[in-house]
Amino acid sequence: MFMKKIISVILILSFILGFLCLFISCGSDSDNSDPDAILNYILKSYKKNGLTSWWEVVAIYNAGENPADYKGFEELYLSLEGTTNLKMASYVIVADIAVIKGMDKNKFEKYEEYISNLKNLLENPTDKYTINDYIFAYLALKCSGMNFQTPLLYYFTQIKKTDGGFALSGDSGDVDMTAFAIPAMLLLYGLYEPDGPVIYNYKDINVLVNAVEFLESNINENGTFGSYGSENANSTACALSALTGYYKNDENEIIQKISDGLALFKVKDKKQTGYSYLENGRVDTLATAQAAIALGDLRNKTSVWEKLYLEYTEMIKE
């Protein structure tokens, strides 16, 4: 009789434990599919583990938090000091984000020097540098509140590929470069150029429209994008950010399809937080940061670059 009672108690406890496990599992799966929850998990991992790239700073800012509060911020921005255009641009971008969040600009000793160098680059474009240099130099200066005449208006029309895309080399467009070019063109051709010709409807600009059409024509059936022969999270996230900035509507069918595609790269191992470069891979830091930026863009219904530009220009008006 006593043994029967023990067995009954064990069975009841097993049932309760099984129910709890099921409940916890369901809850985790739900969080795992919710973009806001995923973004929050990524931010928590950055706080715990520290920052490793300037893309993570952009992701944190885009999510509404202060990157300077995260471990490793000072070491990170100091590591961006250098002579390459991309390093200088990323340094300026990180500095602008920090200043918006209340940090003293004087803390960034290389800021004015890099601003001057990047401005000279944009005013005198040559074949010596790639489209990547010009895109991020422009984003850095534009998001620091600068308005100036730039040959980039002409430059983009000249380097566009026949398929409407942009690339570092070759005759065909590349998803990544085209996705980076679109946010720059949105600011360049939008309502934000008081010192130049104001275009009141950027959707009439052929070079921009062609770039958007190029991206849309390269969406895979599952909503992903590929670059260099493989479907990957980085290309998918960058395309999602670019088109979110263009449409400014997270309910757009194309945006929803790409958002579903990006979800395929979410690492399924619950002990890891982030995205893999290829589906079913391990967490990749760059893929995770660019996915986090895209998730923030979906939440904000615009690109992080427009957000940074508008917030910085509003700050310097005050």
RAJO-V747065 format. One record per residue. N is the residue number from 1. RES is the residue in three letters. PHI is phi as a letter, one per 20 degrees, with the letter a starting at -180 (* if undefined). Layout:
<<N;RES;PHI> <N;RES;PHI>>
//
This chain:
<<1;MET;*> <2;PHE;f> <3;MET;f> <4;LYS;f> <5;LYS;f> <6;ILE;f> <7;ILE;f> <8;SER;f> <9;VAL;f> <10;ILE;f> <11;LEU;f> <12;ILE;f> <13;LEU;f> <14;SER;f> <15;PHE;f> <16;ILE;f> <17;LEU;f> <18;GLY;f> <19;PHE;f> <20;LEU;f> <21;CYS;f> <22;LEU;f> <23;PHE;f> <24;ILE;f> <25;SER;f> <26;CYS;f> <27;GLY;f> <28;SER;f> <29;ASP;f> <30;SER;f> <31;ASP;f> <32;ASN;f> <33;SER;d> <34;ASP;e> <35;PRO;g> <36;ASP;f> <37;ALA;f> <38;ILE;f> <39;LEU;f> <40;ASN;f> <41;TYR;f> <42;ILE;f> <43;LEU;f> <44;LYS;f> <45;SER;f> <46;TYR;f> <47;LYS;f> <48;LYS;f> <49;ASN;e> <50;GLY;n> <51;LEU;e> <52;THR;c> <53;SER;b> <54;TRP;f> <55;TRP;f> <56;GLU;f> <57;VAL;f> <58;VAL;f> <59;ALA;f> <60;ILE;f> <61;TYR;f> <62;ASN;f> <63;ALA;e> <64;GLY;n> <65;GLU;d> <66;ASN;e> <67;PRO;f> <68;ALA;f> <69;ASP;e> <70;TYR;e> <71;LYS;g> <72;GLY;n> <73;PHE;f> <74;GLU;f> <75;GLU;f> <76;LEU;f> <77;TYR;f> <78;LEU;f> <79;SER;f> <80;LEU;e> <81;GLU;f> <82;GLY;r> <83;THR;d> <84;THR;f> <85;ASN;f> <86;LEU;f> <87;LYS;f> <88;MET;f> <89;ALA;f> <90;SER;f> <91;TYR;f> <92;VAL;f> <93;ILE;f> <94;VAL;f> <95;ALA;f> <96;ASP;f> <97;ILE;f> <98;ALA;f> <99;VAL;f> <100;ILE;g> <101;LYS;e> <102;GLY;o> <103;MET;f> <104;ASP;f> <105;LYS;f> <106;ASN;f> <107;LYS;f> <108;PHE;e> <109;GLU;f> <110;LYS;e> <111;TYR;g> <112;GLU;f> <113;GLU;f> <114;TYR;f> <115;ILE;g> <116;SER;f> <117;ASN;f> <118;LEU;f> <119;LYS;f> <120;ASN;f> <121;LEU;f> <122;LEU;f> <123;GLU;e> <124;ASN;c> <125;PRO;f> <126;THR;c> <127;ASP;f> <128;LYS;f> <129;TYR;d> <130;THR;e> <131;ILE;g> <132;ASN;g> <133;ASP;g> <134;TYR;f> <135;ILE;f> <136;PHE;f> <137;ALA;f> <138;TYR;f> <139;LEU;g> <140;ALA;f> <141;LEU;f> <142;LYS;f> <143;CYS;f> <144;SER;e> <145;GLY;n> <146;MET;e> <147;ASN;c> <148;PHE;b> <149;GLN;f> <150;THR;b> <151;PRO;f> <152;LEU;f> <153;LEU;g> <154;TYR;e> <155;TYR;g> <156;PHE;f> <157;THR;f> <158;GLN;e> <159;ILE;e> <160;LYS;f> <161;LYS;f> <162;THR;f> <163;ASP;e> <164;GLY;n> <165;GLY;e> <166;PHE;c> <167;ALA;b> <168;LEU;f> <169;SER;b> <170;GLY;n> <171;ASP;e> <172;SER;d> <173;GLY;f> <174;ASP;d> <175;VAL;g> <176;ASP;f> <177;MET;f> <178;THR;f> <179;ALA;f> <180;PHE;f> <181;ALA;f> <182;ILE;f> <183;PRO;f> <184;ALA;f> <185;MET;f> <186;LEU;f> <187;LEU;f> <188;LEU;f> <189;TYR;d> <190;GLY;e> <191;LEU;e> <192;TYR;d> <193;GLU;c> <194;PRO;f> <195;ASP;e> <196;GLY;c> <197;PRO;f> <198;VAL;e> <199;ILE;d> <200;TYR;e> <201;ASN;b> <202;TYR;f> <203;LYS;f> <204;ASP;e> <205;ILE;e> <206;ASN;g> <207;VAL;f> <208;LEU;f> <209;VAL;f> <210;ASN;f> <211;ALA;f> <212;VAL;f> <213;GLU;f> <214;PHE;f> <215;LEU;f> <216;GLU;f> <217;SER;f> <218;ASN;d> <219;ILE;f> <220;ASN;f> <221;GLU;g> <222;ASN;e> <223;GLY;n> <224;THR;e> <225;PHE;c> <226;GLY;c> <227;SER;b> <228;TYR;l> <229;GLY;n> <230;SER;b> <231;GLU;f> <232;ASN;b> <233;ALA;f> <234;ASN;f> <235;SER;f> <236;THR;f> <237;ALA;f> <238;CYS;f> <239;ALA;f> <240;LEU;f> <241;SER;f> <242;ALA;f> <243;LEU;f> <244;THR;f> <245;GLY;f> <246;TYR;f> <247;TYR;e> <248;LYS;l> <249;ASN;b> <250;ASP;f> <251;GLU;e> <252;ASN;g> <253;GLU;f> <254;ILE;f> <255;ILE;f> <256;GLN;f> <257;LYS;f> <258;ILE;f> <259;SER;g> <260;ASP;f> <261;GLY;f> <262;LEU;f> <263;ALA;f> <264;LEU;f> <265;PHE;e> <266;LYS;f> <267;VAL;f> <268;LYS;e> <269;ASP;f> <270;LYS;f> <271;LYS;e> <272;GLN;d> <273;THR;c> <274;GLY;q> <275;TYR;c> <276;SER;d> <277;TYR;f> <278;LEU;d> <279;GLU;f> <280;ASN;m> <281;GLY;e> <282;ARG;e> <283;VAL;g> <284;ASP;d> <285;THR;f> <286;LEU;f> <287;ALA;g> <288;THR;f> <289;ALA;f> <290;GLN;f> <291;ALA;f> <292;ALA;f> <293;ILE;f> <294;ALA;f> <295;LEU;f> <296;GLY;f> <297;ASP;f> <298;LEU;f> <299;ARG;f> <300;ASN;e> <301;LYS;l> <302;THR;a> <303;SER;e> <304;VAL;f> <305;TRP;f> <306;GLU;f> <307;LYS;g> <308;LEU;f> <309;TYR;f> <310;LEU;f> <311;GLU;f> <312;TYR;f> <313;THR;f> <314;GLU;f> <315;MET;f> <316;ILE;f> <317;LYS;f> <318;GLU;f>>
//
